[in-house]
Amino acid sequence: MPDSPCLSIEQIRQRLRGGFRPFVLHLSDGRKFEVPHPEFILVTGHSVAVANERGLVEILDPVRIVSIGELECSEDRPQS
């Protein structure tokens, strides 16, 4: 079976276990979804729901998630 460019649901779940660090999900279409706290994400067997700071939720197809990156803490981000 060839390697898939997408992440598995289990890889996302691993980021949520013990010692949570904020992260960002990168999608194949170039969109990014920040997960600053575990309460901003819900992972099911077939989908990933990510809420933004206003409480709006986006349902993501895990097949479209291509990578996970580190998210800078808000106090570490440059001020604009």
Secondary structure, 3 states (H helix, E strand, C coil): CCCCCCCCHHHHHHHHCCCCCCEEEEECCCCEEEECCHHHEEECCCCEEEECCCCCEEEECHHHEEEEEECCCHHHCCCC
